[in-house]
Amino acid sequence: MRRLVSVGILFMMSISALADDWPQWRGPNRDGVWRERGILREFPEEGLQPEWTVPIGAGYSGPVVADGYVYVTDRIVEPEQKERVHCVDLANGKKLWSFEYPCPYANIGYTAGPRACPLVDDSNLYTLGSMGHLHCLDAITGDKIWSRDLQKDYKIRMPNWGIAAAPLIWRDLLILQIGGSEGACVIALDKESGEEEWRALNDRACYASPIMIEQAGRPTVLVWTGDSVAALDPKDGDVRWRYPWAPKNMPIGVATPVVQGDRVFLTSFYDGALMLRIKPDEFGYEVLWHRVGRSENDTDGLHSIISTPVFEGDYIYGVDSYGQFRCLDASNGDRVWEDQTAVPKARWSTIHFVKHGDRYFMFNERGELIIARLSPDGFEEIDRTKILSPTRDQLSRRDGVCWSHPAFAEKCVIARSDDQLVCISLED
């Protein structure tokens, strides 16, 4: 049996995954931290050379890594529209198996491919497609264990850009934000059978992935939907508290909520930055501050779109609506500094942050990997090199983009574009 990968994060919740795997969205603890040792401090003068590359189709979802296997999803349109799941040997790039299923896209924008990051738990692989096709596959063989057509089963009020929130495992439950009708915005399924265990909230879905926190000494699901921020009992979906936060234009939240101590930070392209305080000894919250500019062009604080920010100490680091890399004072949202060297200035410009010790690996949409330190004194770039060329399926503007979050595992970075999956060693 493959080791169990539990999904407890924050507030020192226990986990059993080793730090050199990347089995789910934002890593083993779902917190964007890479804990592996023996990693280079700067790049070689000649740059980084791939250990291997594998051709794949288009898709927004990042790869995951578990027990020496890499998993990634993509989409093809000829001879028919299909979503696919691939398993690749991390050691040599050999494609071990592929699983595919018909999946015509209808009434969603940005059709490059699946959005939600896969998840490996024990010997099972869970994938969630843009139109709501959920699969549980044998992670070794690729054989289907069970599947659900969630759009059919739950009459999903389909978000403009499809289903994007990554699945979350808690004990024996698979927790999903799907925007289903009849109180099924968030659902929990038995991870072994796919049968429903509970449903919660009448909200519309957004694109942000749920996380596990601890409140009042008990595990709690924190989910940012298209209409609110809510805390749910993971056992039965009971709503412990709910902060209404309906968007002024449309549900567009993508960035994962980030937590520091008893504070939760959220950021939205149109609706700005929100800081909540989670009450430590009871189920409740208070709004500490909300900063929103006059428009997505004239912003106050942080109006992020895809990139999940960093919340470290008393400061927040993230990317604004047009690629402005900013540091905020976490106490009130005031801007401390702004930088335009890490991310190109462009609408929806994106960078992904992964913390490693006292530094960050930052992968920007030009396909550049940056090593940097972040502090209230400024952005300190240590080194930068290009590891992928942007492709145009995800976005046909500015010569394409690299919007998918990379994985960091086994002393490597594994990243994807719309035509290739690449593995590059970062071993010192």
RODO-2510 file (C-alpha; in nm, 4 decimals, decimal comma):
residues 428
     n   res          X          Y          Z
     1     m     0,0000     0,0000     0,0000
     2     r     0,1199     0,3490    -0,0760
     3     r     0,1453     0,5745     0,2243
     4     l    -0,1588     0,7716     0,3238
     5     v    -0,1423     1,1396     0,2315
     6     s    -0,3672     1,3245     0,4719
     7     v    -0,4615     1,6822     0,4137
     8     g    -0,4252     1,8628     0,7433
     9     i    -0,2637     2,2039     0,7226
    10     l    -0,2068     2,5012     0,9431
    11     f    -0,2106     2,5245     1,3195
    12     m     0,0233     2,2222     1,3352
    13     m    -0,2332     1,9687     1,2168
    14     s    -0,0758     1,6248     1,1816
    15     i     0,0263     1,4867     0,8427
    16     s     0,1910     1,1656     0,7274
    17     a     0,3190     1,2701     0,3852
    18     l     0,6914     1,3168     0,3380
    19     a     0,8101     1,6585     0,2312
    20     d     0,9789     1,5369    -0,0879
    21     d     0,6450     1,4510    -0,2528
    22     w     0,3950     1,6992    -0,3966
    23     p     0,0747     1,4922    -0,3930
    24     q    -0,1862     1,7676    -0,4128
    25     w    -0,2550     2,1373    -0,4692
    26     r     0,0266     2,3518    -0,3233
    27     g     0,2201     2,0572    -0,1848
    28     p     0,1957     1,7933     0,0892
    29     n     0,0568     2,0356     0,3498
    30     r    -0,1431     2,2398     0,0986
    31     d     0,0520     2,5473     0,2106
    32     g     0,2966     2,6242    -0,0721
    33     v     0,6039     2,5204     0,1291
    34     w     0,8815     2,2905     0,0023
    35     r     1,0709     2,1331     0,2926
    36     e     1,3256     1,9184     0,1105
    37     r     1,6960     1,9670     0,1858
    38     g     1,9969     1,9694    -0,0450
    39     i     1,8540     2,2250    -0,2880
    40     l     2,0735     2,4675    -0,4829
    41     r     2,1055     2,8264    -0,3622
    42     e     2,1539     2,9769    -0,7089
    43     f     2,1390     2,8558    -1,0669
    44     p     2,4423     2,7429    -1,2691
    45     e     2,5778     2,9990    -1,5147
    46     e     2,4708     2,7861    -1,8107
    47     g     2,1151     2,7644    -1,6788
    48     l     1,9131     2,4536    -1,5997
    49     q     1,8855     2,1578    -1,8335
    50     p     1,5809     1,9261    -1,8311
    51     e     1,6169     1,5753    -1,6976
    52     w     1,3384     1,4867    -1,9412
    53     t     1,0466     1,6330    -2,1340
    54     v     0,7204     1,4625    -2,2259
    55     p     0,4728     1,5881    -2,4865
    56     i     0,1241     1,6558    -2,3489
    57     g    -0,1852     1,8508    -2,4461
    58     a    -0,3127     2,1801    -2,3095
    59     g    -0,4390     2,2409    -1,9586
    60     y    -0,4299     2,4812    -1,6655
    61     s    -0,3916     2,2205    -1,3901
    62     g    -0,0499     2,1732    -1,2347
    63     p     0,1225     1,8347    -1,1969
    64     v     0,1442     1,6355    -0,8731
    65     v     0,4105     1,3883    -0,7598
    66     a     0,3811     1,0851    -0,5312
    67     d     0,6105     0,7867    -0,4732
    68     g     0,8136     0,8456    -0,7879
    69     y     0,5197     0,9073    -1,0220
    70     v     0,4087     1,2317    -1,1855
    71     y     0,0401     1,2868    -1,2657
    72     v    -0,0977     1,5572    -1,4934
    73     t    -0,4230     1,6235    -1,6790
    74     d    -0,4788     1,7744    -2,0233
    75     r    -0,7299     1,8081    -2,3085
    76     i    -0,7400     1,7221    -2,6768
    77     v    -1,0009     1,8256    -2,9340
    78     e    -0,9227     1,5942    -3,2272
    79     p    -1,0694     1,3580    -3,3341
    80     e    -1,3075     1,4371    -3,0461
    81     q    -1,3014     1,6446    -2,7302
    82     k    -1,1478     1,4468    -2,4446
    83     e    -0,9929     1,5151    -2,1068
    84     r    -0,6983     1,2931    -2,0202
    85     v    -0,4952     1,1860    -1,7180
    86     h    -0,1299     1,0834    -1,7585
    87     c     0,1107     0,9015    -1,5292
    88     v     0,4844     0,9520    -1,5913
    89     d     0,7846     0,7887    -1,4250
    90     l     0,9662     1,0666    -1,2383
    91     a     1,3017     0,8908    -1,2808
    92     n     1,3094     0,8918    -1,6612
    93     g     0,9982     1,0588    -1,8028
    94     k     0,8548     0,7359    -1,9415
    95     k     0,4785     0,7613    -1,9823
    96     l     0,3351     0,4660    -1,7894
    97     w    -0,0355     0,5019    -1,8600
    98     s    -0,3039     0,7413    -1,9797
    99     f    -0,6733     0,7496    -1,8997
   100     e    -0,9159     0,9470    -2,1157
   101     y    -1,2866     1,0149    -2,1416
   102     p    -1,5138     1,2110    -2,3776
   103     c    -1,5708     1,5624    -2,2484
   104     p    -1,7288     1,8217    -2,4798
   105     y    -1,6910     2,1696    -2,3311
   106     a    -2,0085     2,3779    -2,3250
   107     n    -2,0773     2,7256    -2,1915
   108     i    -1,7370     2,7784    -2,0314
   109     g    -1,4641     3,0188    -2,1336
   110     y    -1,0919     2,9532    -2,1620
   111     t    -1,1153     2,6023    -2,3026
   112     a    -0,7480     2,4997    -2,2869
   113     g    -0,8191     2,2119    -2,0495
   114     p    -0,8728     2,0953    -1,6901
   115     r    -0,8122     2,3421    -1,4087
   116     a    -0,8270     2,1486    -1,0821
   117     c    -0,5025     1,9986    -0,9558
   118     p    -0,5160     1,6175    -0,9120
   119     l    -0,4789     1,4592    -0,5684
   120     v    -0,3049     1,1369    -0,4646
   121     d    -0,4240     0,9659    -0,1468
   122     d    -0,2878     0,6252    -0,0538
   123     s    -0,3170     0,4181    -0,3736
   124     n    -0,5896     0,6359    -0,5292
   125     l    -0,5676     0,9265    -0,7697
   126     y    -0,8560     1,1754    -0,7821
   127     t    -0,9095     1,4066    -1,0797
   128     l    -1,1803     1,6664    -1,1360
   129     g    -1,2418     1,7977    -1,4870
   130     s    -1,3641     2,1352    -1,6072
   131     m    -1,7190     2,0099    -1,6740
   132     g    -1,7458     1,8247    -1,3428
   133     h    -1,6248     1,4759    -1,4379
   134     l    -1,4800     1,3245    -1,1205
   135     h    -1,2653     1,0107    -1,1344
   136     c    -1,1021     0,7911    -0,8769
   137     l    -0,8272     0,5912    -1,0476
   138     d    -0,5774     0,3320    -0,9311
   139     a    -0,2627     0,5437    -0,9096
   140     i    -0,0380     0,2564    -1,0219
   141     t    -0,2364     0,1061    -1,3087
   142     g    -0,4692     0,3882    -1,4142
   143     d    -0,7711     0,1583    -1,3816
   144     k    -1,0972     0,3329    -1,2953
   145     i    -1,2236     0,2580    -0,9446
   146     w    -1,5301     0,4831    -0,9617
   147     s    -1,6487     0,8002    -1,1323
   148     r    -1,9217     1,0617    -1,1021
   149     d    -2,0700     1,3054    -1,3524
   150     l    -2,1180     1,5836    -1,1003
   151     q    -2,2834     1,8190    -1,3465
   152     k    -2,5530     1,5606    -1,4084
   153     d    -2,5837     1,4451    -1,0477
   154     y    -2,5881     1,7893    -0,8848
   155     k    -2,7219     2,0208    -1,1567
   156     i    -2,4165     2,2428    -1,1274
   157     r    -2,4634     2,6139    -1,1835
   158     m    -2,1519     2,6087    -1,3984
   159     p    -1,9029     2,8875    -1,3246
   160     n    -1,8000     3,0982    -1,6244
   161     w    -1,4641     2,9240    -1,6459
   162     g    -1,5619     2,5737    -1,5391
   163     i    -1,4850     2,3740    -1,2251
   164     a    -1,1429     2,4669    -1,0874
   165     a    -1,1188     2,4123    -0,7088
   166     a    -0,8814     2,1281    -0,6220
   167     p    -1,0242     1,8301    -0,4282
   168     l    -0,9499     1,8039    -0,0563
   169     i    -0,9164     1,4848     0,1496
   170     w    -1,0139     1,4697     0,5169
   171     r    -1,0058     1,1255     0,6744
   172     d    -1,2419     0,9126     0,4609
   173     l    -1,4011     1,2056     0,2795
   174     l    -1,3322     1,3754    -0,0513
   175     i    -1,4459     1,7387    -0,0230
   176     l    -1,5257     1,9417    -0,3354
   177     q    -1,6493     2,2886    -0,4243
   178     i    -1,8727     2,2437    -0,7300
   179     g    -2,1608     2,4925    -0,7109
   180     g    -2,4333     2,2288    -0,7200
   181     s    -2,8019     2,3104    -0,6832
   182     e    -3,0187     2,2324    -0,3792
   183     g    -2,7601     2,3149    -0,1151
   184     a    -2,4685     2,1401    -0,2848
   185     c    -2,2163     2,4165    -0,3430
   186     v    -1,9769     2,2067    -0,1331
   187     i    -2,0082     1,8296    -0,1156
   188     a    -1,8287     1,5477     0,0633
   189     l    -1,8115     1,2006    -0,0890
   190     d    -1,6889     0,8740     0,0545
   191     k    -1,3426     0,8550    -0,0975
   192     e    -1,3633     0,4781    -0,1543
   193     s    -1,7087     0,4603    -0,3138
   194     g    -1,7940     0,8110    -0,4350
   195     e    -2,1231     0,8073    -0,2443
   196     e    -2,2416     1,1371    -0,0978
   197     e    -2,1871     1,1901     0,2740
   198     w    -2,3030     1,5511     0,3038
   199     r    -2,3707     1,8731     0,1166
   200     a    -2,3546     2,2369     0,2272
   201     l    -2,4365     2,5915     0,1153
   202     n    -2,6626     2,7298    -0,1559
   203     d    -2,3835     2,9545    -0,2849
   204     r    -2,2492     2,9757    -0,6342
   205     a    -1,9062     2,8218    -0,6837
   206     c    -1,5870     3,0141    -0,7304
   207     y    -1,2473     2,8752    -0,8271
   208     a    -1,0641     2,8795    -0,4920
   209     s    -0,9642     2,5485    -0,3361
   210     p    -1,0909     2,4613     0,0154
   211     i    -0,8412     2,4134     0,2959
   212     m    -0,8393     2,2551     0,6417
   213     i    -0,7791     2,4687     0,9476
   214     e    -0,8323     2,4221     1,3192
   215     q    -1,0768     2,6408     1,5103
   216     a    -1,1816     2,6045     1,8733
   217     g    -0,9644     2,2925     1,8863
   218     r    -1,1551     2,1164     1,6082
   219     p    -1,0788     2,0485     1,2408
   220     t    -1,2684     2,2834     1,0130
   221     v    -1,3122     2,3180     0,6377
   222     l    -1,2556     2,6750     0,5228
   223     v    -1,4088     2,7434     0,1831
   224     w    -1,4340     3,0612    -0,0230
   225     t    -1,7344     3,0278    -0,2522
   226     g    -1,8844     3,2587    -0,5115
   227     d    -2,0933     3,4280    -0,2414
   228     s    -1,9219     3,3884     0,0962
   229     v    -1,6377     3,2689     0,3128
   230     a    -1,7590     2,9805     0,5288
   231     a    -1,6353     2,7410     0,7953
   232     l    -1,7839     2,3907     0,7812
   233     d    -1,7754     2,0898     1,0097
   234     p    -1,5898     1,8294     0,8009
   235     k    -1,7888     1,5434     0,9533
   236     d    -2,1340     1,6544     0,8401
   237     g    -2,1048     1,9881     0,6543
   238     d    -2,2690     2,1872     0,9317
   239     v    -2,2080     2,5601     0,8762
   240     r    -2,0183     2,6884     1,1787
   241     w    -2,0051     3,0441     1,0469
   242     r    -2,0492     3,2235     0,7175
   243     y    -1,9328     3,5689     0,6092
   244     p    -2,1351     3,6900     0,3071
   245     w    -1,8992     3,8291     0,0421
   246     a    -2,0922     3,8456    -0,2837
   247     p    -1,8892     3,9810    -0,5760
   248     k    -1,9870     4,3078    -0,7395
   249     n    -1,9457     4,1611    -1,0895
   250     m    -1,9187     3,7826    -1,0877
   251     p    -1,7604     3,5013    -0,8851
   252     i    -1,3961     3,5249    -0,9845
   253     g    -1,1957     3,4224    -0,6772
   254     v    -0,9078     3,1922    -0,7695
   255     a    -0,6369     3,2464    -0,5076
   256     t    -0,6453     3,0023    -0,2168
   257     p    -0,7197     3,1632     0,1223
   258     v    -0,3985     3,1971     0,3241
   259     v    -0,3808     3,1768     0,7010
   260     q    -0,1364     3,3229     0,9535
   261     g    -0,2189     3,2554     1,3176
   262     d    -0,5812     3,3586     1,3690
   263     r    -0,6012     3,5669     1,0494
   264     v    -0,7284     3,4658     0,7056
   265     f    -0,6433     3,6696     0,3957
   266     l    -0,8388     3,6594     0,0688
   267     t    -0,7875     3,8521    -0,2543
   268     s    -1,0089     3,8966    -0,5594
   269     f    -0,9571     4,0623    -0,8989
   270     y    -1,2594     4,2932    -0,8724
   271     d    -1,3324     4,2906    -0,5001
   272     g    -0,9938     4,3612    -0,3499
   273     a    -0,8374     4,2315    -0,0294
   274     l    -1,0177     4,0991     0,2777
   275     m    -0,8742     4,0120     0,6185
   276     l    -1,0783     3,8084     0,8653
   277     r    -0,9910     3,7068     1,2183
   278     i    -1,0912     3,3557     1,3190
   279     k    -1,1933     3,3448     1,6834
   280     p    -0,9643     3,0916     1,8527
   281     d    -1,1964     2,9598     2,1244
   282     e    -1,5354     2,9592     1,9542
   283     f    -1,6854     2,9266     1,6086
   284     g    -1,6975     3,2812     1,4867
   285     y    -1,5081     3,5507     1,3008
   286     e    -1,4637     3,9248     1,2740
   287     v    -1,3764     4,1451     0,9763
   288     l    -1,0457     4,3210     1,0401
   289     w    -1,0335     4,5175     0,7153
   290     h    -1,1402     4,5218     0,3523
   291     r    -0,9516     4,7246     0,0922
   292     v    -1,0853     4,7659    -0,2595
   293     g    -0,9864     5,0111    -0,5305
   294     r    -1,2137     5,2085    -0,7599
   295     s    -1,1622     4,9505    -1,0362
   296     e    -0,9379     4,6594    -1,1271
   297     n    -0,7113     4,9183    -1,2932
   298     d    -0,7092     5,1635    -1,0021
   299     t    -0,6424     4,9283    -0,7133
   300     d    -0,5938     4,9594    -0,3400
   301     g    -0,3998     4,6865    -0,1674
   302     l    -0,4114     4,3643    -0,3655
   303     h    -0,6512     4,2566    -0,6416
   304     s    -0,5086     3,9189    -0,7355
   305     i    -0,6522     3,6872    -0,9994
   306     i    -0,4686     3,3523    -1,0223
   307     s    -0,1682     3,3825    -0,7919
   308     t    -0,2049     3,2766    -0,4271
   309     p    -0,0227     3,5317    -0,2096
   310     v     0,2260     3,4782     0,0724
   311     f     0,1265     3,5660     0,4298
   312     e     0,4397     3,5780     0,6424
   313     g     0,4654     3,7451     0,9806
   314     d     0,3094     4,0885     0,9637
   315     y     0,3251     4,1203     0,5863
   316     i     0,1537     3,9909     0,2750
   317     y     0,3256     3,9512    -0,0619
   318     g     0,1283     3,9046    -0,3808
   319     v     0,0560     4,0107    -0,7356
   320     d    -0,2054     4,2693    -0,8234
   321     s    -0,4459     4,2781    -1,1186
   322     y    -0,1880     4,3892    -1,3754
   323     g     0,1188     4,2121    -1,2402
   324     q     0,2202     4,4664    -0,9779
   325     f     0,4191     4,2700    -0,7201
   326     r     0,3272     4,4235    -0,3834
   327     c     0,3964     4,3995    -0,0140
   328     l     0,1111     4,4904     0,2212
   329     d     0,1018     4,5664     0,5909
   330     a    -0,1154     4,2837     0,7231
   331     s    -0,2570     4,5016     1,0001
   332     n    -0,4467     4,7333     0,7652
   333     g    -0,3679     4,6511     0,3994
   334     d    -0,1482     4,9552     0,3415
   335     r     0,1017     4,9143     0,0604
   336     v     0,4629     4,8900     0,1784
   337     w     0,6299     4,8569    -0,1607
   338     e     0,5654     4,7690    -0,5245
   339     d     0,7980     4,6009    -0,7739
   340     q     0,7633     4,5329    -1,1450
   341     t     1,0700     4,3180    -1,2134
   342     a     0,9438     3,9723    -1,1102
   343     v     0,6238     3,9727    -1,3162
   344     p     0,5546     4,1435    -1,6496
   345     k     0,2955     4,4192    -1,6365
   346     a    -0,0150     4,2803    -1,8045
   347     r    -0,3763     4,2050    -1,7225
   348     w    -0,4008     3,8848    -1,5117
   349     s    -0,0227     3,8557    -1,4995
   350     t     0,0679     3,5634    -1,2755
   351     i     0,3447     3,4231    -1,0581
   352     h     0,3446     3,1245    -0,8201
   353     f     0,5270     3,1364    -0,4845
   354     v     0,6803     2,8331    -0,3128
   355     k     0,8680     2,8879     0,0128
   356     h     1,1939     2,6998     0,0691
   357     g     1,3755     2,7837     0,3913
   358     d     1,4499     3,1554     0,3979
   359     r     1,3907     3,1961     0,0250
   360     y     1,1189     3,1556    -0,2349
   361     f     1,1099     2,9779    -0,5661
   362     m     0,8866     3,1905    -0,7880
   363     f     0,7602     3,0693    -1,1268
   364     n     0,6258     3,3499    -1,3437
   365     e     0,4056     3,3381    -1,6504
   366     r     0,7027     3,3889    -1,8855
   367     g     0,8301     3,0467    -1,7804
   368     e     1,1049     3,1909    -1,5603
   369     l     1,2065     3,0368    -1,2282
   370     i     1,3284     3,2959    -0,9783
   371     i     1,5045     3,2504    -0,6440
   372     a     1,4327     3,5437    -0,4129
   373     r     1,3965     3,6688    -0,0591
   374     l     1,0886     3,8642     0,0432
   375     s     1,0839     4,1166     0,3233
   376     p     0,9201     4,4497     0,4078
   377     d     1,2439     4,6079     0,2838
   378     g     1,1800     4,4898    -0,0705
   379     f     1,2055     4,2133    -0,3294
   380     e     1,5589     4,0704    -0,3328
   381     e     1,6194     3,8663    -0,6466
   382     i     1,8980     3,6117    -0,6052
   383     d     1,8832     3,4417    -0,9445
   384     r     1,6575     3,3753    -1,2424
   385     t     1,6502     3,1335    -1,5346
   386     k     1,4000     3,0233    -1,7968
   387     i     1,2693     2,6675    -1,7759
   388     l     0,9664     2,6750    -2,0115
   389     s     0,8488     2,8728    -2,3123
   390     p     0,5007     3,0234    -2,2864
   391     t     0,2283     2,8667    -2,5001
   392     r    -0,0870     3,0250    -2,6360
   393     d    -0,3649     2,7759    -2,5595
   394     q    -0,4074     2,8984    -2,2021
   395     l    -0,4024     3,2613    -2,3196
   396     s    -0,3549     3,3721    -2,6780
   397     r    -0,2276     3,7170    -2,5788
   398     r     0,1296     3,8433    -2,5167
   399     d     0,2858     3,5409    -2,6938
   400     g     0,1216     3,3018    -2,4511
   401     v     0,1644     3,2303    -2,0797
   402     c     0,2683     2,9656    -1,8286
   403     w    -0,0191     2,9784    -1,5793
   404     s    -0,0019     2,6281    -1,4293
   405     h     0,1449     2,5845    -1,0808
   406     p     0,4618     2,3662    -1,0850
   407     a     0,5356     2,0803    -0,8457
   408     f     0,8516     2,0593    -0,6339
   409     a     0,9525     1,7060    -0,5393
   410     e     1,2512     1,4717    -0,5210
   411     k     1,4861     1,7747    -0,5541
   412     c     1,3233     1,8674    -0,8850
   413     v     1,0784     2,1163    -1,0265
   414     i     0,8154     1,9642    -1,2542
   415     a     0,6312     2,2170    -1,4704
   416     r     0,3965     2,2081    -1,7674
   417     s     0,2945     2,4197    -2,0622
   418     d     0,0304     2,3501    -2,3257
   419     d     0,2578     2,1121    -2,5128
   420     q     0,5121     1,9631    -2,2734
   421     l     0,5799     1,8427    -1,9214
   422     v     0,9356     1,9066    -1,8029
   423     c     1,1407     1,7844    -1,5062
   424     i     1,4482     1,9841    -1,3970
   425     s     1,6825     1,8967    -1,1124
   426     l     1,7359     2,1590    -0,8425
   427     e     1,9772     1,9443    -0,6413
   428     d     2,2720     2,1278    -0,4941
***
